[in-house]
Amino acid sequence: MQTLNLDLGERSYPIHIGQGLLQQSELVTPHIRGKSAVVVSNTTVAPLYLETTQRLLMGLKHSAAILPDGESYKNLDVLNQIYTHLLENKADRKTTLIALGGGVVGDMTGYAAASYQRGINFIQIPTTLLAMVDSSVGGKTGVNHPLGKNMIGAFHQPQCVLIDTDSLNTLADRELSAGIAEIVKYGLIRDPAFLQWLDTNMDKLLARDPEALTYAIFRSCEHKAEVVAADERESGQRALLNLGHTFGHAIEAAMGYGNWLHGEAVATGMVMAAELSQQMGWLVADDVAYTRHILQRANLPVDPPAQMTGEDFTRYMSVDKKVLDGTLRLILMKSLGESIVTADFDPAALKRVLNREI
């Protein structure tokens, strides 16, 4: 097992990474301050890991709220099912929520924890690669709206993050690739040496080599923890973690949540960001080609949906969370491994990228 600490003063918490961690109650119980816990999971993950997770809670009053599985259910109606379960089971301010699942479960459980009785504790136990390397760390919680992804939410940090890499053994190949997209992101925004390591070891990651996966997860969480510790509420450099997300969120919303996995949409979005960065004169053609290459090696899409027009992108991007005072900001790359948050881009160049005129 390897452990990272996300340094946020009194709200700091450990991130445990390793095999067989769901068997180790001593990693979880110190972070449950009351006498009760509620596990929130979904119909896919619960049959696989709920019983094991509940064994961690022996001696505590506990129950489980099981949600439907899929991004299309990440909404206020399904969120209300969590509140109803908490009220029916008389959960109080010392009850701890435990998110057992992927990013949808983690985000919804976190938001329920942030808002139930104005805030209770929760623990993240991510079971998808994408959740392990991104959404489970950093305290971003929320739900989608038909007009925009993650537009309703709150910052609410977990008490700990428990990453049992054994749970990746049951993950679908498509979901594994989606998680690799977020891992590649860290290389593109701030770590060119890691990017090269990923290119060299991509076959091992796709084959689920435990050593390669553990290193990739650890390095990704290390990057995420450093950025969040420096900018918890995304007033500055934390926005860099959204490389490709403004384009990607537009794809997810336009195509219907769940039709494109989040990592798939982000992969395409990162290519679009690279293309705009080239239009700005920061990247060269070989850099864009390399970005496409490493994502294609992970079996990820690199071109936007043919049916999406430039107007579609513009409509959904206009309600992105990085819009400030009506001005769209984008994360672009000055080079592979160096990124910036900027509103100072050429609108005509963006239009060419969105209309596929380059």
CORCOR-V49356 format. One record per backbone hydrogen bond with DSSP energy under -0.5 kcal/mol. CO is the residue of the C=O (numbers start at 1). NH is the residue of the N-H. E is the energy in kcal/mol with one decimal. If there is no record, write none. Layout:
# CORCOR-V49356
co:CO nh:NH e:E
co:CO nh:NH e:E
This chain:
# CORCOR-V49356
co:2 nh:17 e:-3.0
co:4 nh:15 e:-2.9
co:5 nh:7 e:-0.8
co:6 nh:8 e:-0.9
co:6 nh:13 e:-1.4
co:8 nh:11 e:-1.9
co:9 nh:12 e:-1.6
co:13 nh:6 e:-2.8
co:14 nh:161 e:-2.1
co:15 nh:4 e:-2.4
co:16 nh:163 e:-3.0
co:17 nh:2 e:-2.9
co:18 nh:21 e:-0.5
co:18 nh:165 e:-2.2
co:20 nh:23 e:-1.5
co:21 nh:24 e:-1.9
co:23 nh:25 e:-0.8
co:24 nh:27 e:-1.7
co:25 nh:28 e:-1.6
co:25 nh:29 e:-2.6
co:28 nh:31 e:-2.3
co:29 nh:32 e:-1.8
co:31 nh:33 e:-0.7
co:35 nh:61 e:-2.5
co:36 nh:96 e:-1.8
co:37 nh:63 e:-1.3
co:38 nh:40 e:-0.5
co:38 nh:98 e:-2.6
co:39 nh:41 e:-0.5
co:39 nh:65 e:-2.9
co:40 nh:100 e:-2.8
co:41 nh:67 e:-2.8
co:42 nh:46 e:-2.6
co:45 nh:48 e:-1.2
co:45 nh:49 e:-2.5
co:46 nh:50 e:-2.0
co:46 nh:51 e:-0.5
co:49 nh:53 e:-2.2
co:50 nh:54 e:-2.7
co:51 nh:55 e:-1.2
co:52 nh:56 e:-0.7
co:53 nh:56 e:-1.1
co:54 nh:57 e:-1.3
co:55 nh:58 e:-1.2
co:57 nh:60 e:-2.3
co:61 nh:37 e:-2.3
co:63 nh:39 e:-2.6
co:64 nh:66 e:-0.6
co:65 nh:41 e:-2.2
co:65 nh:67 e:-0.6
co:67 nh:43 e:-1.6
co:70 nh:73 e:-1.8
co:71 nh:74 e:-1.8
co:73 nh:75 e:-2.0
co:74 nh:144 e:-2.5
co:75 nh:79 e:-2.3
co:76 nh:80 e:-1.8
co:78 nh:81 e:-1.3
co:78 nh:82 e:-0.8
co:79 nh:82 e:-1.1
co:79 nh:83 e:-1.4
co:80 nh:84 e:-2.6
co:81 nh:85 e:-2.1
co:82 nh:86 e:-2.5
co:83 nh:87 e:-2.5
co:84 nh:88 e:-2.8
co:85 nh:89 e:-1.9
co:86 nh:91 e:-3.1
co:87 nh:90 e:-1.4
co:92 nh:95 e:-1.7
co:94 nh:34 e:-0.7
co:96 nh:38 e:-2.3
co:97 nh:123 e:-2.2
co:98 nh:40 e:-3.2
co:98 nh:100 e:-0.7
co:99 nh:101 e:-0.6
co:99 nh:125 e:-2.9
co:101 nh:127 e:-1.8
co:101 nh:128 e:-0.5
co:102 nh:106 e:-2.5
co:103 nh:107 e:-2.9
co:104 nh:108 e:-2.3
co:105 nh:109 e:-2.7
co:106 nh:110 e:-2.4
co:107 nh:111 e:-1.9
co:107 nh:142 e:-1.2
co:108 nh:112 e:-2.4
co:109 nh:113 e:-2.6
co:110 nh:114 e:-2.2
co:111 nh:115 e:-1.6
co:112 nh:116 e:-2.7
co:113 nh:120 e:-2.9
co:115 nh:118 e:-1.8
co:116 nh:119 e:-2.4
co:121 nh:97 e:-2.5
co:122 nh:159 e:-2.8
co:123 nh:99 e:-3.0
co:123 nh:125 e:-0.5
co:124 nh:162 e:-2.8
co:125 nh:101 e:-1.4
co:128 nh:132 e:-2.2
co:129 nh:133 e:-2.1
co:130 nh:134 e:-1.2
co:130 nh:135 e:-0.7
co:131 nh:136 e:-2.2
co:134 nh:137 e:-1.4
co:139 nh:141 e:-0.5
co:139 nh:156 e:-3.2
co:141 nh:154 e:-1.1
co:143 nh:152 e:-1.5
co:145 nh:148 e:-2.0
co:148 nh:145 e:-2.6
co:148 nh:151 e:-0.7
co:151 nh:153 e:-0.5
co:152 nh:143 e:-2.8
co:154 nh:141 e:-1.9
co:154 nh:156 e:-0.6
co:159 nh:14 e:-0.5
co:160 nh:124 e:-2.2
co:161 nh:16 e:-2.7
co:161 nh:163 e:-0.6
co:162 nh:164 e:-0.8
co:163 nh:18 e:-2.1
co:163 nh:165 e:-0.8
co:164 nh:167 e:-1.8
co:165 nh:168 e:-1.5
co:166 nh:169 e:-1.8
co:167 nh:170 e:-1.0
co:168 nh:171 e:-1.3
co:172 nh:176 e:-2.2
co:173 nh:177 e:-2.4
co:174 nh:178 e:-1.9
co:175 nh:179 e:-1.8
co:176 nh:180 e:-1.7
co:177 nh:181 e:-1.4
co:178 nh:182 e:-0.8
co:179 nh:183 e:-1.3
co:180 nh:184 e:-2.8
co:181 nh:185 e:-1.6
co:182 nh:186 e:-1.0
co:183 nh:186 e:-0.6
co:183 nh:187 e:-1.0
co:184 nh:188 e:-2.2
co:185 nh:189 e:-2.3
co:186 nh:190 e:-1.9
co:186 nh:191 e:-0.7
co:187 nh:191 e:-1.1
co:188 nh:337 e:-2.4
co:189 nh:339 e:-1.0
co:191 nh:195 e:-1.9
co:192 nh:196 e:-1.9
co:193 nh:197 e:-2.0
co:194 nh:198 e:-2.6
co:195 nh:199 e:-1.9
co:196 nh:200 e:-2.2
co:197 nh:201 e:-2.2
co:198 nh:202 e:-0.7
co:199 nh:202 e:-0.5
co:201 nh:205 e:-2.0
co:202 nh:206 e:-2.5
co:203 nh:207 e:-1.6
co:204 nh:209 e:-2.8
co:205 nh:208 e:-1.4
co:209 nh:213 e:-2.7
co:210 nh:214 e:-2.5
co:211 nh:215 e:-2.1
co:212 nh:216 e:-2.4
co:213 nh:217 e:-2.7
co:214 nh:218 e:-2.7
co:215 nh:219 e:-2.8
co:216 nh:220 e:-2.0
co:217 nh:221 e:-2.8
co:218 nh:222 e:-2.4
co:219 nh:223 e:-2.1
co:220 nh:224 e:-2.6
co:221 nh:225 e:-3.0
co:222 nh:226 e:-2.1
co:223 nh:227 e:-2.2
co:224 nh:228 e:-2.7
co:225 nh:229 e:-2.4
co:226 nh:230 e:-1.3
co:227 nh:231 e:-1.5
co:231 nh:234 e:-1.3
co:236 nh:239 e:-1.5
co:237 nh:240 e:-1.8
co:238 nh:241 e:-1.9
co:239 nh:242 e:-2.2
co:240 nh:243 e:-1.4
co:242 nh:245 e:-2.6
co:242 nh:246 e:-0.7
co:244 nh:248 e:-2.4
co:245 nh:249 e:-3.6
co:246 nh:250 e:-1.2
co:247 nh:251 e:-1.7
co:248 nh:252 e:-2.5
co:249 nh:253 e:-2.5
co:250 nh:254 e:-2.6
co:251 nh:255 e:-2.5
co:252 nh:256 e:-0.7
co:256 nh:259 e:-2.3
co:256 nh:260 e:-0.5
co:260 nh:258 e:-0.7
co:261 nh:265 e:-2.4
co:262 nh:266 e:-2.5
co:263 nh:267 e:-2.2
co:264 nh:268 e:-1.9
co:265 nh:269 e:-2.4
co:266 nh:270 e:-2.6
co:267 nh:271 e:-1.6
co:268 nh:272 e:-2.1
co:269 nh:273 e:-2.3
co:270 nh:274 e:-2.2
co:271 nh:275 e:-2.4
co:272 nh:276 e:-2.2
co:273 nh:277 e:-2.3
co:274 nh:278 e:-2.0
co:275 nh:279 e:-2.1
co:276 nh:280 e:-1.7
co:277 nh:282 e:-2.5
co:277 nh:283 e:-0.9
co:278 nh:281 e:-1.7
co:284 nh:287 e:-0.9
co:284 nh:288 e:-1.6
co:285 nh:289 e:-2.5
co:286 nh:290 e:-2.2
co:287 nh:291 e:-2.2
co:288 nh:292 e:-2.3
co:289 nh:293 e:-2.4
co:290 nh:294 e:-2.6
co:291 nh:295 e:-1.5
co:292 nh:296 e:-2.6
co:293 nh:297 e:-2.0
co:294 nh:298 e:-0.7
co:295 nh:300 e:-1.7
co:296 nh:299 e:-2.0
co:305 nh:308 e:-1.7
co:309 nh:313 e:-2.0
co:310 nh:314 e:-2.5
co:311 nh:315 e:-2.3
co:312 nh:316 e:-2.0
co:313 nh:317 e:-2.8
co:314 nh:318 e:-1.2
co:316 nh:319 e:-1.2
co:317 nh:320 e:-1.5
co:320 nh:323 e:-1.9
co:322 nh:324 e:-0.5
co:324 nh:327 e:-2.2
co:326 nh:328 e:-0.5
co:327 nh:324 e:-2.3
co:330 nh:332 e:-0.7
co:330 nh:342 e:-2.8
co:332 nh:340 e:-2.7
co:335 nh:337 e:-0.7
co:335 nh:338 e:-2.2
co:338 nh:334 e:-1.8
co:338 nh:335 e:-1.7
co:340 nh:332 e:-2.2
co:340 nh:342 e:-0.5
co:342 nh:330 e:-2.8
co:343 nh:345 e:-1.4
co:345 nh:347 e:-0.7
co:346 nh:350 e:-2.3
co:347 nh:351 e:-2.3
co:348 nh:352 e:-1.8
co:349 nh:353 e:-2.0
co:350 nh:354 e:-2.7
co:351 nh:355 e:-2.1
co:352 nh:357 e:-3.3
co:353 nh:356 e:-1.2
